[in-house]
Amino acid sequence: MAAPRQRYRAVITGASGGIGAAIARALAPRADALVLVGRRAGPLETLAAGLGIPVRIVCGDMLDEGTMVAIEAAAREIGGIDLLVNNAGVSDFHAFETQSPQQIRTMLDTNLLAPMLLTRRLIPLLKEAPTAQIVNVGSVFGMLGFPGFAAYGASKAGLAGFSQALRRELSDTRVSVRHFAPRATRTPINSAAVDAMNRELRTAEDTPEAVAAAFLDFLGGSAWQRTLGGQERFFVLVNKLLPGLPDGAIRKQLAVIRKHLPK
Ligand SMILES: NC(=O)c1ccc[n+]([C@@H]2O[C@H](COP(=O)([O-])OP(=O)(O)OC[C@H]3O[C@@H](n4cnc5c(N)ncnc54)[C@H](OP(=O)(O)O)[C@@H]3O)[C@@H](O)[C@H]2O)c1
């Protein structure tokens, strides 16, 4: 007889948006309860109403301490959690020298500091579960630096480093720390300029539903890290071993990238 599939009690940040909402929908049939987090109440309420399982909504900014407190309270209300999905994120396609210090701070605070602080707060609760996972949603651009995404890439590279170190730190506990890196995905995080550049560079794009299906597959496995896209995985590997090769290839794309960078 096949072993029963694991059921989850999860916190998902960024659930009002493309990938987070798709993950919530894909996970719901295998979840006993969810805590969904975002800043916009409307999409969170619509999503929650269609899931058919108990849901707590936390509507707040990940940069506010109060949101972290509310997430922990909601996680306790649903009886504890065994899965934290740090998915909320922002992007900002710009030449680095044109980004304001405030934009750079917001990027790092949202994509790196907020998931670190939320993780820190929820580790004691995760440790109470028989087994638990923290999945940090990074990006191919955290492992393969790309023009126009210097601050974004730095935030996602930081998240990958955090995931690896914390995974090792908690390796003698029942909490595993994992890193899931999508490639370009059709969601509102990408501006019209990014969409136009992707079309011109013929960059492959996933749907949020395909990313969510890959996420569920990843959850059921034991790899600590998953990068989506065969070609992207290859480029990430080459970038690690022989970074001069992608330097040259991306240099050839620079004129097209610059054409699409916001002035
Ligand atoms: N789409 C891609 O091409 C792509 C590729 C690789 C990795 N990723 C990563 O995938 C994750 C999800 O992105 P997505 O594509 O689904 O983007 P999205 O549709 O724009 O969704 C982003 C989500 O993050 C939430 N969020 C952003 N800032 C927040 C804040 N300060 N406080 C609370 N919530 C906040 C948004 O909530 P509100 O809108 O309600 O504020 C929204 O739910 C991100 O970490 C992104 O970096 C995306």
The ligand as an SDF file (V2000), in Angstrom:
LIG
                    3D

 48 52  0  0  0  0  0  0  0  0999 V2000
    7.8560   36.3730  -12.0610 N   0  0  0  0  0  0  0  0  0  0  0  0
    9.1430   36.0980  -12.3020 C   0  0  0  0  0  0  0  0  0  0  0  0
    9.6400   36.2840  -13.4280 O   0  0  0  0  0  0  0  0  0  0  0  0
    9.9940   35.5390  -11.1880 C   0  0  0  0  0  0  0  0  0  0  0  0
   11.1740   34.8720  -11.5310 C   0  0  0  0  0  0  0  0  0  0  0  0
   11.9900   34.3720  -10.5250 C   0  0  0  0  0  0  0  0  0  0  0  0
   11.6260   34.5440   -9.1960 C   0  0  0  0  0  0  0  0  0  0  0  0
   10.4700   35.1930   -8.8830 N   0  0  0  0  0  0  0  0  0  0  0  0
   10.1490   35.3700   -7.4610 C   0  0  0  0  0  0  0  0  0  0  0  0
    8.8950   34.7980   -7.1780 O   0  0  0  0  0  0  0  0  0  0  0  0
    8.3020   35.4720   -6.0560 C   0  0  0  0  0  0  0  0  0  0  0  0
    6.8510   35.8190   -6.4000 C   0  0  0  0  0  0  0  0  0  0  0  0
    6.8630   36.7810   -7.4460 O   0  0  0  0  0  0  0  0  0  0  0  0
    5.6700   36.8980   -8.5160 P   0  0  0  0  0  0  0  0  0  0  0  0
    6.2970   36.7480   -9.8370 O   0  0  0  0  0  0  0  0  0  0  0  0
    4.5230   36.0600   -8.1420 O   0  0  0  0  0  0  0  0  0  0  0  0
    5.3290   38.4550   -8.3380 O   0  0  0  0  0  0  0  0  0  0  0  0
    3.9580   39.2250   -8.0330 P   0  0  0  0  0  0  0  0  0  0  0  0
    2.8510   38.6500   -8.8350 O   0  0  0  0  0  0  0  0  0  0  0  0
    4.2720   40.6660   -8.1540 O   0  0  0  0  0  0  0  0  0  0  0  0
    3.7090   38.8580   -6.4970 O   0  0  0  0  0  0  0  0  0  0  0  0
    4.5390   39.3620   -5.4910 C   0  0  0  0  0  0  0  0  0  0  0  0
    3.8690   39.0880   -4.1580 C   0  0  0  0  0  0  0  0  0  0  0  0
    4.7130   39.5860   -3.1150 O   0  0  0  0  0  0  0  0  0  0  0  0
    3.9160   40.4130   -2.2680 C   0  0  0  0  0  0  0  0  0  0  0  0
    4.7190   41.4950   -1.6960 N   0  0  0  0  0  0  0  0  0  0  0  0
    5.6400   42.2680   -2.3100 C   0  0  0  0  0  0  0  0  0  0  0  0
    6.1260   43.1730   -1.4550 N   0  0  0  0  0  0  0  0  0  0  0  0
    5.5020   42.9650   -0.2750 C   0  0  0  0  0  0  0  0  0  0  0  0
    5.5810   43.5740    0.9960 C   0  0  0  0  0  0  0  0  0  0  0  0
    6.4100   44.6100    1.2470 N   0  0  0  0  0  0  0  0  0  0  0  0
    4.7770   43.1010    1.9770 N   0  0  0  0  0  0  0  0  0  0  0  0
    3.9300   42.0820    1.7560 C   0  0  0  0  0  0  0  0  0  0  0  0
    3.8140   41.4460    0.5740 N   0  0  0  0  0  0  0  0  0  0  0  0
    4.6020   41.8880   -0.4240 C   0  0  0  0  0  0  0  0  0  0  0  0
    2.8260   40.9540   -3.1580 C   0  0  0  0  0  0  0  0  0  0  0  0
    1.7370   41.3340   -2.3570 O   0  0  0  0  0  0  0  0  0  0  0  0
    0.8470   42.6550   -2.6570 P   0  0  0  0  0  0  0  0  0  0  0  0
    0.7920   42.7930   -4.1410 O   0  0  0  0  0  0  0  0  0  0  0  0
   -0.4680   42.3270   -2.0380 O   0  0  0  0  0  0  0  0  0  0  0  0
    1.5650   43.7670   -2.0120 O   0  0  0  0  0  0  0  0  0  0  0  0
    2.5150   39.7650   -4.0240 C   0  0  0  0  0  0  0  0  0  0  0  0
    1.6240   38.8990   -3.3520 O   0  0  0  0  0  0  0  0  0  0  0  0
    9.1970   36.6890   -5.7750 C   0  0  0  0  0  0  0  0  0  0  0  0
   10.0460   36.4230   -4.6860 O   0  0  0  0  0  0  0  0  0  0  0  0
   10.0060   36.8320   -7.0630 C   0  0  0  0  0  0  0  0  0  0  0  0
   11.2420   37.4620   -6.8380 O   0  0  0  0  0  0  0  0  0  0  0  0
    9.6490   35.6820   -9.8390 C   0  0  0  0  0  0  0  0  0  0  0  0
  1  2  1  0
  2  3  2  0
  2  4  1  0
  4  5  1  0
  4 48  2  0
  5  6  2  0
  6  7  1  0
  7  8  2  0
  8  9  1  0
  8 48  1  0
  9 10  1  0
  9 46  1  0
 10 11  1  0
 11 12  1  0
 11 44  1  0
 12 13  1  0
 13 14  1  0
 14 15  2  0
 14 16  1  0
 14 17  1  0
 17 18  1  0
 18 19  2  0
 18 20  1  0
 18 21  1  0
 21 22  1  0
 22 23  1  0
 23 24  1  0
 23 42  1  0
 24 25  1  0
 25 26  1  0
 25 36  1  0
 26 27  1  0
 26 35  1  0
 27 28  2  0
 28 29  1  0
 29 30  1  0
 29 35  2  0
 30 31  1  0
 30 32  2  0
 32 33  1  0
 33 34  2  0
 34 35  1  0
 36 37  1  0
 36 42  1  0
 37 38  1  0
 38 39  2  0
 38 40  1  0
 38 41  1  0
 42 43  1  0
 44 45  1  0
 44 46  1  0
 46 47  1  0
M  CHG  2   8   1  16  -1
M  END
$$$$
